[in-house]
Amino acid sequence: MSNRLTPAIAPPEREPPLARGRRRRRRSSPSGPARDRIGYLFLTPWFIGMALFTVGPILASLYLSFTEYTLLKPPEWLGLDNYRQMLEDPRLHKSLAVTFVYVFVSVPVQLVLALALALLLNRGVRGLGFYRSVYYLPSLLAGSVSVAILWRQIFGKEGLVNQVLATAGIEGVSWVAHPDFALGTLIVLNAWTFGAPMVIFLAGLRQIPHSYYEAAEVDGAGPVSRFFRITLPLLTPIIFFNLVLQLIGAFQSFTQAFVISGGRGGPSDATLLYTLYLYERGFGSFDMGYASAMAWVLLAIIAVLTGLNFLFAKRWVFYGN
């Protein structure tokens, strides 16, 4: 019998239950293509909605733009006749002129007001959250019918504007019914909706390091110099973002002009925005083929202007590291 001691063999360590559960889940969880298929399965409702309510109508309108379609009979193929007719349509040319004036005047005014108010609120005003919410409200309400009706009353013959002018001995006119001023009321209404770009400007201002202003102040730079040499260059990406969004939104404006003009673009087509004329041709005259062609022309205009913005952005937009 050997006197050597046999070394004791330690029993194997038992794996904690939590670790065993995790390993089982890893083994049973799908990976690779199986996991992708499950993801696509959950996305199926979105794909169906996208096909039925977005892609389908877009392709249908593209087809209808080459047809004569009045909702009462099947579409009849016309080729490019609808687009040729647009070249000879004086009301369409008028609507384009009105829309371009509306967009290129109201959007800059709106952005200037938004930036000015953002600079004011960025100076450490108490109750910033409250003021930010209050100034954002016009952006939420301006597209509603109720605000458009209120705007028509404010600028009417007996409206608030004329009542204020009467206190100074000035006799006002019905601003919404005068061909020279009706479009101006729409421009003021769109400029009043500065809440959304103001909030974005305010967020951009808060990202500018305060040390930049301190260094400039030490070098003797005044408030105006600091604004044009620090604030404005560093805000150019935000300005570009707001500019693109507001341009696209302004071209799509409809409710305000429809309510204020009674749906006709009056007086004397002074408020005949492009979208309003498109609605009139499509749902007033039931000329859906022509209205579809107008919709695609509007898409092309917005796409071209957006592309130009991106093309020239490299010349004035500063993206700092």
KEKE-3310 file (N, C-alpha, C; in steps of 0.2 Angstrom, whole numbers, plus 5000, padded with zeros to 4 digits):
npx = (5004:5003:5011:5009:5000:4985:4980:4967:4953:4945:4928:4918:4914:4899:4888:4881:4864:4859:4868:4867:4854:4856:4865:4856:4847:4855:4858:4845:4841:4838:4849:4858:4852:4840:4836:4835:4824:4814:4814:4810:4798:4791:4791:4783:4769:4772:4778:4767:4758:4766:4767:4753:4748:4758:4768:4760:4750:4758:4764:4752:4747:4758:4755:4742:4745:4748:4736:4718:4707:4693:4686:4674:4674:4684:4702:4710:4722:4734:4747:4759:4751:4744:4755:4759:4748:4749:4759:4752:4743:4736:4732:4739:4752:4750:4748:4760:4768:4763:4765:4779:4783:4777:4784:4798:4798:4791:4798:4812:4809:4803:4813:4822:4815:4814:4827:4831:4823:4827:4840:4837:4831:4841:4849:4848:4835:4823:4812:4813:4808:4795:4793:4798:4789:4777:4781:4782:4769:4762:4767:4761:4748:4746:4743:4730:4712:4704:4713:4716:4703:4702:4713:4708:4697:4705:4711:4701:4688:4682:4691:4704:4716:4712:4705:4715:4722:4712:4712:4723:4718:4718:4711:4707:4708:4699:4710:4711:4703:4708:4717:4730:4735:4731:4739:4750:4744:4744:4758:4762:4756:4762:4775:4773:4773:4785:4790:4794:4807:4813:4815:4824:4835:4838:4843:4854:4862:4865:4874:4886:4902:4905:4917:4922:4916:4921:4935:4935:4930:4940:4949:4944:4932:4916:4898:4892:4902:4905:4894:4893:4906:4907:4895:4886:4893:4895:4882:4878:4875:4863:4855:4855:4848:4835:4832:4830:4819:4809:4807:4802:4790:4783:4781:4771:4760:4743:4730:4729:4728:4716:4706:4706:4704:4692:4693:4695:4706:4705:4707:4705:4714:4724:4729:4731:4738:4750:4746:4733:4727:4729:4721:4709:4708:4708:4698:4688:4686:4686:4697:4707:4718:4725:4728:4736:4747:4751:4755:4766:4774:4776:4783:4795:4799:4802:4811:4822:4825:4829:4840:4848:4850:4858:4869:4875:4877:4890:4897:4894:4890:4897:4905:4911:4924)
npy = (4994:5011:5025:5037:5052:5055:5068:5079:5080:5095:5098:5102:5119:5126:5133:5150:5152:5164:5166:5154:5156:5167:5162:5153:5161:5168:5157:5154:5166:5174:5176:5185:5183:5178:5187:5199:5196:5196:5209:5216:5210:5217:5230:5229:5234:5248:5248:5244:5255:5265:5262:5262:5275:5285:5282:5276:5286:5296:5291:5289:5302:5307:5299:5304:5317:5317:5316:5318:5321:5320:5315:5310:5302:5290:5292:5301:5299:5312:5316:5328:5339:5345:5351:5360:5368:5375:5384:5394:5399:5412:5415:5405:5410:5422:5417:5411:5422:5429:5420:5419:5432:5431:5421:5425:5437:5435:5424:5429:5440:5433:5425:5434:5440:5429:5426:5438:5438:5426:5430:5439:5432:5424:5430:5427:5427:5427:5414:5407:5395:5397:5408:5404:5394:5401:5410:5400:5396:5403:5396:5384:5387:5395:5389:5385:5385:5394:5404:5410:5415:5424:5433:5438:5446:5455:5463:5468:5479:5485:5481:5477:5483:5495:5501:5505:5513:5523:5530:5538:5547:5542:5536:5519:5506:5492:5480:5466:5466:5474:5476:5480:5478:5466:5454:5458:5456:5442:5440:5446:5437:5425:5429:5430:5418:5414:5405:5392:5392:5401:5394:5384:5393:5398:5386:5384:5395:5393:5383:5389:5392:5402:5407:5412:5424:5430:5431:5439:5451:5455:5458:5470:5470:5476:5474:5473:5470:5457:5450:5450:5444:5432:5426:5426:5419:5407:5403:5400:5387:5384:5394:5391:5378:5382:5391:5383:5374:5383:5389:5379:5376:5388:5389:5379:5384:5386:5386:5399:5408:5403:5404:5418:5424:5419:5407:5410:5418:5431:5449:5452:5442:5444:5437:5425:5411:5399:5385:5387:5390:5378:5370:5375:5372:5358:5354:5363:5365:5352:5347:5336:5331:5342:5349:5339:5340:5353:5351:5343:5352:5362:5354:5352:5366:5368:5358:5363:5375:5371:5363:5373:5381:5371:5371:5383:5384:5381:5392:5401:5395:5390:5377:5373:5364)
npz = (5000:4995:5002:4998:4997:4990:4979:4984:4974:4968:4968:4953:4949:4952:4940:4941:4942:4935:4925:4918:4913:4904:4895:4889:4883:4874:4865:4861:4855:4839:4826:4813:4797:4801:4812:4805:4797:4806:4810:4798:4798:4808:4803:4792:4793:4792:4779:4771:4773:4768:4755:4751:4754:4751:4741:4732:4729:4724:4712:4705:4704:4695:4684:4681:4678:4665:4658:4654:4666:4675:4686:4683:4673:4665:4665:4651:4640:4637:4635:4634:4635:4646:4652:4642:4641:4653:4651:4644:4653:4660:4674:4681:4679:4686:4699:4702:4702:4713:4723:4723:4727:4740:4746:4746:4752:4765:4771:4774:4782:4793:4798:4802:4812:4821:4824:4830:4842:4848:4851:4861:4871:4874:4883:4896:4902:4914:4918:4906:4899:4899:4891:4879:4876:4874:4863:4854:4851:4840:4829:4830:4829:4818:4806:4807:4804:4812:4817:4805:4802:4812:4809:4797:4803:4811:4802:4795:4789:4800:4810:4822:4818:4811:4821:4830:4822:4821:4833:4831:4822:4809:4795:4791:4779:4772:4774:4770:4759:4750:4735:4735:4747:4752:4750:4758:4771:4772:4772:4783:4792:4790:4794:4807:4812:4819:4829:4828:4820:4829:4841:4837:4833:4846:4852:4845:4848:4861:4860:4857:4863:4877:4880:4868:4866:4878:4875:4863:4869:4877:4868:4864:4856:4851:4855:4842:4833:4839:4836:4822:4819:4827:4832:4821:4810:4817:4818:4805:4800:4806:4802:4788:4789:4794:4784:4773:4777:4780:4768:4760:4767:4766:4752:4752:4758:4762:4769:4775:4765:4758:4768:4771:4759:4755:4748:4734:4731:4730:4733:4716:4712:4721:4732:4727:4729:4723:4728:4731:4719:4713:4720:4717:4703:4704:4713:4712:4698:4694:4687:4687:4681:4676:4688:4694:4686:4689:4702:4701:4695:4705:4714:4707:4707:4720:4722:4714:4720:4733:4729:4724:4736:4743:4734:4735:4748:4752:4751:4760:4772:4788:4794:4809:4817)
capx = (5000:5007:5010:5008:4993:4981:4978:4960:4950:4940:4922:4917:4910:4892:4887:4876:4858:4858:4873:4864:4848:4858:4867:4851:4844:4859:4857:4839:4839:4840:4855:4860:4846:4833:4834:4833:4817:4809:4814:4806:4791:4788:4791:4778:4764:4774:4779:4761:4756:4770:4765:4746:4746:4763:4771:4755:4747:4763:4764:4746:4747:4762:4752:4736:4747:4748:4729:4713:4704:4688:4683:4667:4675:4691:4707:4711:4729:4735:4754:4762:4746:4743:4761:4759:4743:4752:4763:4748:4738:4738:4730:4744:4757:4749:4748:4767:4771:4760:4768:4786:4783:4775:4789:4804:4797:4789:4803:4817:4806:4802:4820:4825:4812:4816:4834:4831:4820:4832:4846:4835:4830:4848:4853:4847:4829:4820:4806:4814:4804:4788:4793:4799:4782:4773:4782:4781:4762:4760:4769:4757:4741:4745:4740:4723:4707:4702:4718:4715:4697:4704:4717:4703:4694:4709:4713:4695:4686:4681:4696:4708:4721:4709:4703:4721:4723:4707:4714:4728:4715:4719:4705:4710:4704:4699:4716:4711:4699:4711:4722:4737:4737:4729:4745:4754:4742:4747:4765:4763:4754:4768:4781:4771:4774:4792:4791:4799:4814:4816:4817:4830:4840:4840:4847:4861:4865:4867:4880:4892:4906:4905:4924:4924:4914:4926:4941:4934:4929:4946:4952:4941:4927:4910:4893:4890:4907:4905:4888:4895:4912:4907:4888:4883:4897:4894:4875:4876:4872:4856:4852:4854:4843:4829:4830:4827:4813:4804:4806:4798:4784:4780:4778:4765:4755:4737:4725:4728:4725:4710:4701:4706:4701:4686:4694:4695:4712:4704:4703:4709:4719:4730:4731:4730:4744:4750:4743:4726:4725:4730:4715:4703:4708:4707:4692:4683:4684:4687:4702:4712:4724:4729:4730:4742:4753:4753:4758:4773:4778:4778:4788:4801:4801:4804:4817:4827:4827:4832:4846:4852:4852:4863:4874:4878:4878:4897:4901:4893:4889:4903:4904:4917:4926)
capy = (5000:5017:5030:5044:5055:5056:5075:5079:5084:5099:5097:5107:5125:5127:5140:5153:5152:5170:5165:5149:5159:5172:5158:5150:5166:5169:5152:5154:5172:5173:5180:5186:5184:5177:5193:5204:5195:5198:5216:5217:5209:5222:5235:5228:5239:5254:5248:5244:5262:5269:5260:5264:5282:5289:5280:5275:5292:5300:5288:5290:5309:5307:5297:5308:5324:5317:5314:5323:5317:5325:5311:5308:5297:5287:5296:5300:5301:5318:5317:5334:5344:5349:5356:5365:5373:5379:5390:5399:5400:5419:5414:5401:5415:5427:5413:5410:5429:5430:5415:5421:5438:5429:5417:5429:5442:5433:5420:5433:5443:5428:5422:5440:5441:5423:5427:5444:5436:5421:5433:5442:5426:5420:5435:5425:5430:5423:5410:5406:5390:5400:5413:5399:5390:5407:5412:5394:5395:5405:5391:5378:5389:5399:5385:5383:5390:5399:5410:5414:5419:5430:5437:5442:5451:5460:5467:5470:5487:5487:5477:5480:5488:5501:5504:5508:5519:5528:5534:5543:5551:5539:5531:5514:5502:5484:5478:5460:5467:5479:5472:5482:5476:5459:5450:5460:5453:5435:5440:5447:5431:5420:5431:5430:5411:5413:5402:5386:5394:5404:5389:5381:5398:5398:5380:5385:5400:5390:5379:5393:5393:5408:5409:5415:5431:5433:5433:5445:5457:5456:5461:5476:5469:5478:5469:5473:5466:5450:5447:5448:5440:5426:5423:5425:5414:5400:5401:5399:5380:5384:5398:5387:5373:5386:5394:5377:5372:5389:5390:5373:5377:5394:5387:5375:5388:5386:5388:5406:5412:5400:5407:5425:5426:5415:5402:5413:5421:5438:5453:5453:5437:5447:5432:5418:5407:5393:5380:5389:5389:5371:5367:5378:5368:5351:5352:5367:5363:5345:5346:5333:5330:5348:5350:5335:5343:5359:5348:5341:5358:5364:5349:5354:5372:5367:5354:5367:5380:5368:5362:5379:5382:5367:5372:5390:5384:5380:5398:5405:5391:5388:5371:5372:5357)
capz = (5000:4995:5008:4995:4998:4983:4980:4983:4967:4970:4964:4948:4952:4949:4936:4943:4938:4930:4919:4913:4909:4899:4889:4885:4879:4868:4861:4858:4851:4832:4824:4806:4793:4805:4815:4800:4794:4811:4810:4793:4799:4812:4798:4787:4793:4789:4772:4768:4773:4764:4748:4749:4756:4749:4735:4727:4726:4720:4705:4702:4701:4690:4678:4679:4675:4657:4656:4656:4671:4678:4691:4681:4667:4665:4662:4644:4639:4633:4634:4637:4634:4652:4653:4637:4643:4659:4648:4641:4658:4664:4681:4684:4679:4692:4705:4703:4704:4720:4727:4724:4732:4747:4749:4746:4757:4772:4774:4777:4788:4798:4800:4806:4819:4825:4826:4835:4848:4851:4854:4867:4876:4876:4887:4903:4904:4919:4915:4899:4897:4898:4885:4874:4874:4872:4857:4849:4850:4834:4824:4831:4828:4812:4800:4808:4801:4817:4817:4798:4803:4817:4805:4793:4807:4813:4796:4791:4789:4807:4814:4827:4816:4810:4828:4833:4818:4822:4839:4829:4817:4802:4793:4788:4774:4773:4772:4767:4753:4745:4731:4736:4754:4754:4751:4764:4777:4772:4773:4791:4796:4790:4798:4814:4814:4820:4834:4827:4819:4835:4846:4834:4834:4853:4854:4842:4852:4867:4859:4855:4869:4880:4880:4862:4868:4883:4872:4859:4873:4880:4862:4862:4851:4854:4854:4835:4831:4841:4833:4815:4819:4831:4832:4814:4807:4820:4817:4798:4798:4809:4797:4782:4790:4795:4778:4769:4780:4779:4760:4758:4770:4763:4745:4753:4762:4758:4773:4777:4759:4757:4772:4771:4752:4754:4743:4727:4729:4729:4728:4710:4712:4724:4736:4723:4730:4719:4730:4731:4712:4711:4723:4713:4697:4705:4717:4709:4691:4694:4682:4691:4677:4676:4695:4695:4682:4693:4708:4699:4693:4711:4717:4703:4709:4727:4722:4711:4725:4738:4727:4724:4742:4745:4730:4737:4755:4753:4750:4766:4778:4791:4799:4813:4820)
cpx = (5004:5006:5009:5001:4990:4979:4970:4958:4944:4934:4921:4912:4904:4891:4881:4870:4857:4862:4870:4858:4851:4861:4862:4848:4848:4859:4851:4837:4842:4845:4855:4853:4840:4831:4832:4826:4812:4809:4810:4799:4787:4787:4786:4772:4766:4775:4772:4758:4759:4768:4758:4745:4752:4765:4766:4752:4752:4763:4758:4745:4752:4759:4746:4739:4748:4741:4724:4708:4699:4684:4676:4668:4683:4696:4709:4718:4730:4742:4756:4757:4745:4749:4761:4754:4745:4756:4759:4742:4739:4737:4736:4750:4756:4750:4756:4770:4769:4764:4776:4787:4782:4781:4795:4804:4796:4795:4809:4815:4805:4808:4823:4822:4814:4823:4835:4828:4824:4838:4844:4834:4836:4852:4851:4841:4826:4813:4807:4810:4797:4788:4794:4793:4777:4774:4782:4774:4760:4762:4764:4750:4740:4742:4733:4718:4705:4707:4717:4709:4699:4708:4713:4699:4698:4711:4707:4694:4685:4685:4700:4713:4718:4707:4709:4723:4718:4709:4719:4725:4716:4713:4708:4705:4703:4705:4716:4707:4702:4717:4729:4740:4735:4735:4749:4751:4744:4754:4766:4761:4759:4774:4779:4773:4782:4794:4796:4806:4817:4819:4824:4836:4843:4844:4854:4865:4868:4873:4886:4896:4906:4912:4926:4922:4919:4932:4940:4933:4935:4950:4949:4935:4920:4904:4891:4896:4907:4899:4890:4901:4912:4900:4885:4887:4895:4887:4873:4873:4865:4852:4850:4848:4836:4827:4827:4820:4807:4802:4801:4791:4780:4777:4772:4760:4748:4731:4723:4725:4718:4705:4700:4703:4694:4686:4695:4702:4711:4707:4708:4715:4725:4733:4731:4737:4744:4746:4735:4723:4725:4723:4709:4703:4706:4700:4687:4681:4684:4692:4708:4719:4729:4732:4736:4748:4756:4757:4765:4777:4780:4783:4795:4804:4805:4811:4823:4830:4831:4839:4851:4855:4858:4870:4878:4879:4886:4901:4899:4891:4896:4902:4911:4918:4924)
cpy = (5006:5022:5037:5046:5057:5063:5075:5083:5088:5098:5103:5113:5125:5133:5143:5153:5158:5169:5160:5152:5164:5168:5155:5155:5168:5163:5152:5160:5171:5178:5180:5187:5183:5183:5198:5203:5197:5206:5219:5216:5214:5229:5235:5233:5246:5254:5248:5251:5266:5268:5263:5271:5287:5288:5279:5281:5296:5297:5289:5297:5310:5305:5302:5315:5323:5315:5319:5318:5321:5321:5308:5303:5295:5292:5295:5303:5307:5320:5323:5340:5349:5354:5361:5370:5377:5385:5395:5401:5407:5418:5410:5406:5420:5423:5412:5417:5430:5426:5417:5427:5436:5426:5421:5435:5440:5429:5424:5437:5439:5426:5428:5441:5435:5424:5432:5442:5431:5425:5437:5437:5423:5425:5433:5427:5425:5420:5409:5400:5392:5404:5409:5396:5395:5409:5406:5393:5397:5400:5385:5380:5392:5395:5383:5388:5395:5405:5413:5418:5425:5435:5442:5447:5456:5465:5469:5477:5489:5483:5481:5485:5495:5505:5508:5514:5525:5533:5539:5547:5548:5534:5525:5511:5495:5481:5471:5460:5472:5475:5474:5480:5469:5454:5451:5457:5446:5435:5441:5441:5426:5422:5430:5423:5410:5409:5396:5388:5398:5399:5386:5386:5398:5392:5381:5390:5398:5385:5383:5394:5400:5411:5413:5423:5434:5435:5439:5451:5459:5460:5468:5476:5471:5473:5468:5468:5459:5447:5445:5444:5433:5423:5421:5419:5407:5398:5399:5392:5380:5389:5395:5382:5377:5388:5388:5375:5377:5390:5385:5374:5383:5392:5382:5378:5388:5389:5395:5410:5409:5404:5415:5428:5423:5410:5404:5416:5429:5443:5453:5448:5440:5442:5425:5415:5401:5387:5381:5388:5382:5368:5369:5374:5361:5350:5357:5366:5356:5343:5343:5332:5336:5350:5345:5337:5349:5356:5346:5347:5362:5360:5351:5361:5372:5363:5359:5372:5377:5366:5368:5381:5378:5369:5378:5390:5384:5386:5402:5401:5388:5382:5370:5366:5358)
cpz = (5000:5000:5004:4996:4991:4984:4979:4977:4969:4965:4959:4951:4948:4946:4939:4939:4933:4924:4915:4909:4903:4893:4885:4881:4873:4863:4857:4854:4844:4831:4816:4802:4796:4808:4811:4798:4800:4811:4804:4794:4803:4808:4793:4787:4790:4781:4768:4767:4769:4756:4746:4750:4754:4742:4730:4724:4722:4713:4702:4700:4695:4683:4676:4676:4667:4654:4657:4660:4675:4684:4689:4675:4668:4662:4655:4643:4634:4632:4638:4637:4640:4653:4648:4639:4649:4656:4645:4646:4661:4671:4684:4684:4685:4698:4707:4705:4711:4725:4729:4728:4739:4750:4751:4750:4764:4775:4777:4783:4794:4802:4804:4812:4823:4828:4832:4842:4851:4854:4861:4872:4878:4881:4895:4906:4909:4916:4908:4896:4895:4892:4879:4871:4871:4865:4852:4847:4843:4828:4824:4828:4821:4806:4801:4805:4806:4817:4810:4799:4807:4813:4801:4797:4809:4808:4792:4792:4796:4812:4818:4824:4814:4816:4831:4829:4819:4828:4837:4823:4810:4801:4788:4782:4776:4770:4768:4760:4748:4741:4732:4743:4756:4755:4757:4771:4778:4774:4781:4795:4796:4794:4805:4817:4815:4825:4833:4825:4825:4840:4843:4834:4841:4855:4851:4845:4858:4866:4857:4862:4871:4880:4874:4863:4873:4879:4867:4863:4876:4874:4860:4857:4855:4852:4846:4832:4833:4838:4826:4814:4822:4830:4826:4811:4810:4819:4810:4797:4801:4804:4791:4783:4791:4788:4773:4771:4779:4772:4758:4761:4767:4756:4746:4757:4758:4763:4774:4771:4757:4761:4771:4764:4751:4748:4736:4726:4728:4734:4722:4709:4716:4729:4733:4724:4725:4721:4730:4724:4710:4714:4719:4706:4698:4708:4715:4702:4690:4688:4685:4687:4677:4683:4696:4692:4686:4699:4707:4697:4700:4715:4713:4705:4716:4727:4719:4716:4731:4736:4726:4731:4745:4741:4733:4744:4757:4753:4757:4773:4781:4796:4803:4816:4828)
residu = (MET:SER:ASN:ARG:LEU:THR:PRO:ALA:ILE:ALA:PRO:PRO:GLU:ARG:GLU:PRO:PRO:LEU:ALA:ARG:GLY:ARG:ARG:ARG:ARG:ARG:ARG:SER:SER:PRO:SER:GLY:PRO:ALA:ARG:ASP:ARG:ILE:GLY:TYR:LEU:PHE:LEU:THR:PRO:TRP:PHE:ILE:GLY:MET:ALA:LEU:PHE:THR:VAL:GLY:PRO:ILE:LEU:ALA:SER:LEU:TYR:LEU:SER:PHE:THR:GLU:TYR:THR:LEU:LEU:LYS:PRO:PRO:GLU:TRP:LEU:GLY:LEU:ASP:ASN:TYR:ARG:GLN:MET:LEU:GLU:ASP:PRO:ARG:LEU:HIS:LYS:SER:LEU:ALA:VAL:THR:PHE:VAL:TYR:VAL:PHE:VAL:SER:VAL:PRO:VAL:GLN:LEU:VAL:LEU:ALA:LEU:ALA:LEU:ALA:LEU:LEU:LEU:ASN:ARG:GLY:VAL:ARG:GLY:LEU:GLY:PHE:TYR:ARG:SER:VAL:TYR:TYR:LEU:PRO:SER:LEU:LEU:ALA:GLY:SER:VAL:SER:VAL:ALA:ILE:LEU:TRP:ARG:GLN:ILE:PHE:GLY:LYS:GLU:GLY:LEU:VAL:ASN:GLN:VAL:LEU:ALA:THR:ALA:GLY:ILE:GLU:GLY:VAL:SER:TRP:VAL:ALA:HIS:PRO:ASP:PHE:ALA:LEU:GLY:THR:LEU:ILE:VAL:LEU:ASN:ALA:TRP:THR:PHE:GLY:ALA:PRO:MET:VAL:ILE:PHE:LEU:ALA:GLY:LEU:ARG:GLN:ILE:PRO:HIS:SER:TYR:TYR:GLU:ALA:ALA:GLU:VAL:ASP:GLY:ALA:GLY:PRO:VAL:SER:ARG:PHE:PHE:ARG:ILE:THR:LEU:PRO:LEU:LEU:THR:PRO:ILE:ILE:PHE:PHE:ASN:LEU:VAL:LEU:GLN:LEU:ILE:GLY:ALA:PHE:GLN:SER:PHE:THR:GLN:ALA:PHE:VAL:ILE:SER:GLY:GLY:ARG:GLY:GLY:PRO:SER:ASP:ALA:THR:LEU:LEU:TYR:THR:LEU:TYR:LEU:TYR:GLU:ARG:GLY:PHE:GLY:SER:PHE:ASP:MET:GLY:TYR:ALA:SER:ALA:MET:ALA:TRP:VAL:LEU:LEU:ALA:ILE:ILE:ALA:VAL:LEU:THR:GLY:LEU:ASN:PHE:LEU:PHE:ALA:LYS:ARG:TRP:VAL:PHE:TYR:GLY:ASN)
# end
